[in-house]
Amino acid sequence: MLGAVLIAIAASIGNMLQGWDNATIAVAVIYIKKEFKLESAPTIEGLIVAMSLIGATIITTFSGPVSDWVGRRYMLIASSILYFLSGLLMLWSPNVYVLLLGRLIDGFGIGLAVTLVPVYISETAPPEIRGQLNTFPQFSGSGGMFFSYIMVFFMTLAPIPNWRVILGVLFIPSVLYIILTIFFLPESPRWLVSKGRMNEAKKVLQMLRGREDVSGELALLVEGLGISKDTTIEEYIIGPATDLHADQDPAAEKDKIKLYEPEESLYWVAQPVGQSTLEVPWASHPITEVL
């Protein structure tokens, strides 16, 4: 369970960066307006502030289907990289057009984080603390605003505050987010099950839950995907390797996972002895077996 908590904290850094951005632009726009002489161009001034929201709106329209295709983890990695690139662009910003581009890319990162972090946490958290862990994105977003306001306060004490540093410093925490998403965050076990990657899903669940026997939760994930007339691999209920037939060699079958048709497998029973068994009233044989 500790693993799921740490994963939720790491994923929520994306929301912290969103709060960070919201706080810094509120102050930086004052100095941007002076440098680029935007007093007579309120439309450009408003566009600089709103560009991140425009970017977030654009990317959220297709982030869901794309994440179903490539996975939650890769989308969070993309979010962290977009945050990093936007920070570098805003730190450079030789003109208002580069600044607008940086703000747009920043919005892409925000849109991915806001959309997918709650989904990712829901799919990795154990049911008993799922609601608590889903408060992390909001908490980290507020925390990001708080720490950003403190940072901006001290930056504005300088004789001539540098708005590029105020905005561009975003790339520093983005580096941490990149490292965590690439090397620490696992793929969502539910997404893995939906793609038929049962062994990978089992390993992720074992890591997140800190125990070997996750057969019951894995079966619930499979069942939760829904059952249709067209049976697919992600709709099977997983049987344990010990559920063998009399004519099978236990030594040869011990590392295999059996997949049963959903219409035949009506329910399962998990025994609290470190090994799960599956009761299938009239499923006489598995339709397939995979290593």
C-alpha positions as a Markdown table, in Angstrom:
| # | Residue | x | y | z |
|---|---|---|---|---|
| 1 | Met | 0.0 | 0.0 | 0.0 |
| 2 | Leu | 2.9 | 2.3 | 0.7 |
| 3 | Gly | 3.9 | 1.9 | -3.0 |
| 4 | Ala | 0.5 | 3.2 | -4.2 |
| 5 | Val | 0.8 | 6.2 | -1.9 |
| 6 | Leu | 4.3 | 7.1 | -3.2 |
| 7 | Ile | 3.1 | 6.6 | -6.8 |
| 8 | Ala | 0.2 | 9.0 | -6.2 |
| 9 | Ile | 2.5 | 11.6 | -4.7 |
| 10 | Ala | 4.9 | 11.3 | -7.6 |
| 11 | Ala | 2.2 | 11.6 | -10.2 |
| 12 | Ser | 0.7 | 14.6 | -8.5 |
| 13 | Ile | 3.8 | 16.7 | -9.2 |
| 14 | Gly | 2.1 | 17.4 | -12.5 |
| 15 | Asn | -0.7 | 19.2 | -10.7 |
| 16 | Met | 1.8 | 21.0 | -8.5 |
| 17 | Leu | 3.4 | 22.4 | -11.7 |
| 18 | Gln | 0.0 | 23.6 | -12.8 |
| 19 | Gly | -0.5 | 25.5 | -9.6 |
| 20 | Trp | 3.1 | 26.8 | -9.9 |
| 21 | Asp | 2.3 | 28.2 | -13.4 |
| 22 | Asn | -0.9 | 29.8 | -12.3 |
| 23 | Ala | 0.8 | 31.8 | -9.6 |
| 24 | Thr | 3.9 | 32.9 | -11.6 |
| 25 | Ile | 2.0 | 34.2 | -14.6 |
| 26 | Ala | -0.2 | 36.4 | -12.3 |
| 27 | Val | 3.0 | 38.4 | -11.3 |
| 28 | Ala | 5.1 | 38.0 | -14.4 |
| 29 | Val | 2.5 | 39.6 | -16.7 |
| 30 | Ile | 3.1 | 42.9 | -14.9 |
| 31 | Tyr | 6.7 | 43.0 | -16.1 |
| 32 | Ile | 6.0 | 41.4 | -19.4 |
| 33 | Lys | 3.6 | 44.3 | -20.2 |
| 34 | Lys | 6.2 | 46.9 | -19.5 |
| 35 | Glu | 9.0 | 45.2 | -21.5 |
| 36 | Phe | 7.0 | 44.5 | -24.6 |
| 37 | Lys | 5.0 | 47.8 | -24.3 |
| 38 | Leu | 1.6 | 46.1 | -24.2 |
| 39 | Glu | -0.3 | 48.9 | -22.5 |
| 40 | Ser | -1.9 | 49.7 | -25.8 |
| 41 | Ala | -2.4 | 46.0 | -26.7 |
| 42 | Pro | -4.6 | 44.4 | -24.0 |
| 43 | Thr | -5.5 | 41.6 | -26.4 |
| 44 | Ile | -1.9 | 40.4 | -26.5 |
| 45 | Glu | -1.6 | 40.7 | -22.8 |
| 46 | Gly | -4.8 | 38.7 | -22.2 |
| 47 | Leu | -3.6 | 36.1 | -24.8 |
| 48 | Ile | -0.3 | 35.6 | -22.9 |
| 49 | Val | -2.2 | 34.7 | -19.7 |
| 50 | Ala | -4.9 | 32.6 | -21.5 |
| 51 | Met | -2.6 | 30.7 | -23.8 |
| 52 | Ser | -1.9 | 28.0 | -21.3 |
| 53 | Leu | -5.7 | 27.5 | -20.9 |
| 54 | Ile | -6.1 | 27.3 | -24.7 |
| 55 | Gly | -3.4 | 24.7 | -24.9 |
| 56 | Ala | -4.9 | 22.7 | -22.1 |
| 57 | Thr | -8.3 | 22.8 | -23.7 |
| 58 | Ile | -7.0 | 21.7 | -27.1 |
| 59 | Ile | -5.0 | 18.7 | -25.8 |
| 60 | Thr | -7.7 | 17.4 | -23.4 |
| 61 | Thr | -10.1 | 16.8 | -26.4 |
| 62 | Phe | -8.0 | 13.8 | -27.5 |
| 63 | Ser | -5.9 | 12.9 | -24.4 |
| 64 | Gly | -8.3 | 10.3 | -23.3 |
| 65 | Pro | -8.4 | 8.2 | -26.5 |
| 66 | Val | -4.6 | 8.6 | -26.9 |
| 67 | Ser | -4.0 | 7.4 | -23.4 |
| 68 | Asp | -6.2 | 4.4 | -24.0 |
| 69 | Trp | -4.0 | 3.6 | -27.0 |
| 70 | Val | -0.4 | 4.3 | -25.7 |
| 71 | Gly | -1.0 | 4.0 | -21.9 |
| 72 | Arg | -1.2 | 6.4 | -19.0 |
| 73 | Arg | 2.5 | 6.3 | -18.1 |
| 74 | Tyr | 3.6 | 7.5 | -21.5 |
| 75 | Met | 1.2 | 10.4 | -21.4 |
| 76 | Leu | 2.5 | 11.5 | -18.0 |
| 77 | Ile | 6.0 | 11.3 | -19.4 |
| 78 | Ala | 4.9 | 13.5 | -22.3 |
| 79 | Ser | 3.4 | 15.9 | -19.8 |
| 80 | Ser | 6.6 | 16.2 | -17.9 |
| 81 | Ile | 8.6 | 16.8 | -21.1 |
| 82 | Leu | 6.2 | 19.5 | -22.2 |
| 83 | Tyr | 6.5 | 21.3 | -18.9 |
| 84 | Phe | 10.3 | 21.2 | -19.2 |
| 85 | Leu | 10.3 | 22.5 | -22.8 |
| 86 | Ser | 7.8 | 25.3 | -21.9 |
| 87 | Gly | 10.0 | 26.4 | -19.0 |
| 88 | Leu | 13.1 | 26.6 | -21.3 |
| 89 | Leu | 11.1 | 28.6 | -23.9 |
| 90 | Met | 9.7 | 31.0 | -21.3 |
| 91 | Leu | 13.2 | 31.4 | -19.8 |
| 92 | Trp | 14.5 | 32.4 | -23.2 |
| 93 | Ser | 11.6 | 34.4 | -24.8 |
| 94 | Pro | 13.4 | 37.0 | -27.0 |
| 95 | Asn | 10.0 | 38.2 | -28.2 |
| 96 | Val | 6.3 | 37.9 | -27.4 |
| 97 | Tyr | 5.8 | 35.2 | -30.1 |
| 98 | Val | 8.2 | 32.8 | -28.4 |
| 99 | Leu | 6.6 | 33.6 | -25.1 |
| 100 | Leu | 3.2 | 32.7 | -26.5 |
| 101 | Leu | 4.6 | 29.4 | -27.9 |
| 102 | Gly | 6.0 | 28.6 | -24.5 |
| 103 | Arg | 2.7 | 29.3 | -22.8 |
| 104 | Leu | 0.9 | 27.1 | -25.4 |
| 105 | Ile | 3.3 | 24.2 | -24.7 |
| 106 | Asp | 2.9 | 24.7 | -21.0 |
| 107 | Gly | -0.9 | 24.4 | -21.5 |
| 108 | Phe | -0.4 | 21.1 | -23.3 |
| 109 | Gly | 1.5 | 19.8 | -20.2 |
| 110 | Ile | -1.1 | 21.1 | -17.9 |
| 111 | Gly | -3.9 | 19.5 | -19.9 |
| 112 | Leu | -2.3 | 16.1 | -19.8 |
| 113 | Ala | -1.6 | 16.3 | -16.1 |
| 114 | Val | -5.0 | 17.5 | -15.1 |
| 115 | Thr | -6.8 | 14.9 | -17.2 |
| 116 | Leu | -4.7 | 11.9 | -16.6 |
| 117 | Val | -3.2 | 12.1 | -13.0 |
| 118 | Pro | -6.6 | 11.5 | -11.3 |
| 119 | Val | -7.3 | 8.6 | -13.7 |
| 120 | Tyr | -3.8 | 7.1 | -13.1 |
| 121 | Ile | -4.2 | 7.4 | -9.3 |
| 122 | Ser | -7.6 | 5.8 | -9.5 |
| 123 | Glu | -6.2 | 2.9 | -11.5 |
| 124 | Thr | -3.2 | 2.3 | -9.3 |
| 125 | Ala | -4.7 | 3.0 | -5.8 |
| 126 | Pro | -6.2 | 0.2 | -3.6 |
| 127 | Pro | -9.9 | 0.6 | -3.2 |
| 128 | Glu | -9.8 | 1.3 | 0.5 |
| 129 | Ile | -7.8 | 4.5 | 0.1 |
| 130 | Arg | -8.6 | 5.5 | -3.5 |
| 131 | Gly | -10.7 | 8.5 | -2.4 |
| 132 | Gln | -7.9 | 9.7 | -0.1 |
| 133 | Leu | -5.2 | 9.4 | -2.7 |
| 134 | Asn | -7.4 | 11.2 | -5.3 |
| 135 | Thr | -7.2 | 14.3 | -3.1 |
| 136 | Phe | -3.5 | 14.6 | -3.8 |
| 137 | Pro | -3.8 | 16.3 | -7.2 |
| 138 | Gln | -5.9 | 19.2 | -5.6 |
| 139 | Phe | -3.6 | 19.4 | -2.6 |
| 140 | Ser | -0.4 | 19.4 | -4.7 |
| 141 | Gly | -1.9 | 22.1 | -7.0 |
| 142 | Ser | -2.6 | 24.3 | -4.1 |
| 143 | Gly | 0.8 | 23.6 | -2.6 |
| 144 | Gly | 2.4 | 24.5 | -5.9 |
| 145 | Met | 0.7 | 27.9 | -5.9 |
| 146 | Phe | 1.7 | 28.5 | -2.3 |
| 147 | Phe | 5.4 | 27.8 | -2.8 |
| 148 | Ser | 5.4 | 29.7 | -6.1 |
| 149 | Tyr | 4.0 | 32.8 | -4.4 |
| 150 | Ile | 6.7 | 32.6 | -1.8 |
| 151 | Met | 9.4 | 32.3 | -4.5 |
| 152 | Val | 7.9 | 35.2 | -6.5 |
| 153 | Phe | 7.7 | 37.4 | -3.4 |
| 154 | Phe | 11.5 | 37.2 | -2.9 |
| 155 | Met | 12.2 | 37.6 | -6.6 |
| 156 | Thr | 10.2 | 40.8 | -6.8 |
| 157 | Leu | 12.4 | 42.3 | -4.0 |
| 158 | Ala | 15.1 | 42.7 | -6.7 |
| 159 | Pro | 15.5 | 46.2 | -8.1 |
| 160 | Ile | 14.5 | 44.9 | -11.6 |
| 161 | Pro | 12.6 | 41.6 | -11.3 |
| 162 | Asn | 13.3 | 39.2 | -14.2 |
| 163 | Trp | 10.0 | 37.8 | -15.5 |
| 164 | Arg | 11.8 | 35.3 | -17.6 |
| 165 | Val | 13.3 | 33.7 | -14.5 |
| 166 | Ile | 9.9 | 33.9 | -12.7 |
| 167 | Leu | 8.3 | 31.9 | -15.5 |
| 168 | Gly | 11.2 | 29.8 | -16.7 |
| 169 | Val | 12.2 | 28.4 | -13.3 |
| 170 | Leu | 9.4 | 26.0 | -14.0 |
| 171 | Phe | 11.9 | 23.8 | -15.8 |
| 172 | Ile | 13.7 | 22.9 | -12.6 |
| 173 | Pro | 10.9 | 21.0 | -10.9 |
| 174 | Ser | 10.0 | 19.6 | -14.3 |
| 175 | Val | 13.3 | 17.7 | -14.3 |
| 176 | Leu | 12.3 | 15.9 | -11.2 |
| 177 | Tyr | 8.9 | 15.1 | -12.7 |
| 178 | Ile | 10.6 | 13.7 | -15.8 |
| 179 | Ile | 12.9 | 11.5 | -13.7 |
| 180 | Leu | 10.0 | 10.2 | -11.7 |
| 181 | Thr | 7.7 | 9.5 | -14.6 |
| 182 | Ile | 10.4 | 7.6 | -16.6 |
| 183 | Phe | 12.1 | 5.7 | -13.8 |
| 184 | Phe | 9.6 | 5.4 | -11.0 |
| 185 | Leu | 6.0 | 5.4 | -12.2 |
| 186 | Pro | 4.7 | 2.0 | -13.5 |
| 187 | Glu | 2.0 | 1.6 | -16.1 |
| 188 | Ser | -1.6 | 1.4 | -14.9 |
| 189 | Pro | -2.4 | -2.2 | -14.1 |
| 190 | Arg | -5.9 | -1.7 | -15.4 |
| 191 | Trp | -4.6 | -0.5 | -18.8 |
| 192 | Leu | -2.2 | -3.5 | -18.9 |
| 193 | Val | -5.2 | -5.8 | -18.4 |
| 194 | Ser | -7.2 | -4.1 | -21.1 |
| 195 | Lys | -4.4 | -4.9 | -23.5 |
| 196 | Gly | -4.2 | -8.5 | -22.4 |
| 197 | Arg | -0.8 | -8.0 | -20.7 |
| 198 | Met | -1.7 | -10.1 | -17.7 |
| 199 | Asn | 1.7 | -11.0 | -16.4 |
| 200 | Glu | 2.8 | -7.3 | -16.5 |
| 201 | Ala | -0.3 | -6.2 | -14.7 |
| 202 | Lys | 0.3 | -8.9 | -12.0 |
| 203 | Lys | 3.8 | -7.7 | -11.4 |
| 204 | Val | 2.7 | -4.1 | -11.1 |
| 205 | Leu | 0.0 | -5.0 | -8.6 |
| 206 | Gln | 2.4 | -7.0 | -6.6 |
| 207 | Met | 4.8 | -4.0 | -6.4 |
| 208 | Leu | 2.0 | -1.6 | -5.5 |
| 209 | Arg | 0.4 | -3.8 | -2.9 |
| 210 | Gly | 3.5 | -5.2 | -1.4 |
| 211 | Arg | 2.3 | -8.8 | -1.6 |
| 212 | Glu | 2.6 | -11.8 | -3.9 |
| 213 | Asp | -1.1 | -12.9 | -4.0 |
| 214 | Val | -3.0 | -10.3 | -6.1 |
| 215 | Ser | -5.2 | -12.8 | -8.0 |
| 216 | Gly | -8.4 | -11.6 | -6.5 |
| 217 | Glu | -7.8 | -7.9 | -7.5 |
| 218 | Leu | -6.6 | -9.0 | -10.9 |
| 219 | Ala | -9.8 | -10.9 | -11.5 |
| 220 | Leu | -11.8 | -7.9 | -10.4 |
| 221 | Leu | -9.9 | -5.7 | -12.9 |
| 222 | Val | -10.8 | -8.1 | -15.7 |
| 223 | Glu | -14.4 | -8.3 | -14.7 |
| 224 | Gly | -14.6 | -4.5 | -14.4 |
| 225 | Leu | -13.7 | -4.1 | -18.1 |
| 226 | Gly | -17.2 | -5.5 | -19.0 |
| 227 | Ile | -18.4 | -8.5 | -20.9 |
| 228 | Ser | -19.7 | -8.4 | -24.4 |
| 229 | Lys | -20.8 | -11.0 | -26.9 |
| 230 | Asp | -17.4 | -10.8 | -28.6 |
| 231 | Thr | -15.0 | -12.4 | -26.1 |
| 232 | Thr | -11.6 | -10.8 | -26.0 |
| 233 | Ile | -8.5 | -11.6 | -24.0 |
| 234 | Glu | -9.0 | -8.7 | -21.6 |
| 235 | Glu | -12.4 | -10.0 | -20.6 |
| 236 | Tyr | -11.3 | -13.4 | -19.3 |
| 237 | Ile | -11.1 | -14.2 | -15.6 |
| 238 | Ile | -7.7 | -15.5 | -14.6 |
| 239 | Gly | -7.4 | -18.9 | -13.0 |
| 240 | Pro | -4.4 | -19.8 | -10.8 |
| 241 | Ala | -1.6 | -22.1 | -12.0 |
| 242 | Thr | -2.7 | -24.8 | -9.5 |
| 243 | Asp | -6.1 | -25.3 | -11.1 |
| 244 | Leu | -4.9 | -28.1 | -13.4 |
| 245 | His | -6.5 | -31.1 | -15.0 |
| 246 | Ala | -5.6 | -34.6 | -14.1 |
| 247 | Asp | -3.8 | -35.2 | -17.4 |
| 248 | Gln | -1.6 | -32.2 | -17.0 |
| 249 | Asp | 1.9 | -32.1 | -15.5 |
| 250 | Pro | 2.0 | -29.7 | -12.6 |
| 251 | Ala | 5.8 | -29.1 | -13.1 |
| 252 | Ala | 5.2 | -27.9 | -16.6 |
| 253 | Glu | 2.1 | -25.8 | -15.8 |
| 254 | Lys | 3.2 | -24.1 | -12.6 |
| 255 | Asp | 4.3 | -20.9 | -14.3 |
| 256 | Lys | 1.2 | -20.6 | -16.6 |
| 257 | Ile | -1.9 | -18.4 | -16.3 |
| 258 | Lys | -5.1 | -19.9 | -17.6 |
| 259 | Leu | -7.7 | -17.7 | -19.3 |
| 260 | Tyr | -11.4 | -18.7 | -19.2 |
| 261 | Glu | -14.3 | -17.5 | -21.2 |
| 262 | Pro | -16.4 | -14.9 | -19.3 |
| 263 | Glu | -19.7 | -16.7 | -19.9 |
| 264 | Glu | -18.3 | -19.8 | -18.3 |
| 265 | Ser | -16.5 | -18.3 | -15.4 |
| 266 | Leu | -19.2 | -16.9 | -13.1 |
| 267 | Tyr | -17.4 | -16.2 | -9.9 |
| 268 | Trp | -14.1 | -16.6 | -8.1 |
| 269 | Val | -13.0 | -17.2 | -4.5 |
| 270 | Ala | -9.7 | -15.9 | -3.1 |
| 271 | Gln | -8.4 | -17.9 | -0.1 |
| 272 | Pro | -6.4 | -15.9 | 2.5 |
| 273 | Val | -3.5 | -18.4 | 2.6 |
| 274 | Gly | -1.2 | -16.8 | 0.0 |
| 275 | Gln | -2.8 | -18.7 | -2.8 |
| 276 | Ser | -6.0 | -18.0 | -4.7 |
| 277 | Thr | -8.3 | -20.5 | -6.3 |
| 278 | Leu | -11.0 | -20.0 | -8.8 |
| 279 | Glu | -14.3 | -21.8 | -8.6 |
| 280 | Val | -15.8 | -22.4 | -12.1 |
| 281 | Pro | -19.0 | -24.5 | -11.8 |
| 282 | Trp | -19.1 | -25.8 | -15.3 |
| 283 | Ala | -15.9 | -24.6 | -17.1 |
| 284 | Ser | -14.4 | -27.9 | -18.0 |
| 285 | His | -11.3 | -26.6 | -19.7 |
| 286 | Pro | -9.4 | -23.3 | -20.3 |
| 287 | Ile | -9.7 | -21.9 | -23.8 |
| 288 | Thr | -6.1 | -21.0 | -23.9 |
| 289 | Glu | -3.0 | -20.8 | -21.8 |
| 290 | Val | -0.2 | -18.2 | -21.9 |
| 291 | Leu | 3.2 | -18.0 | -20.3 |
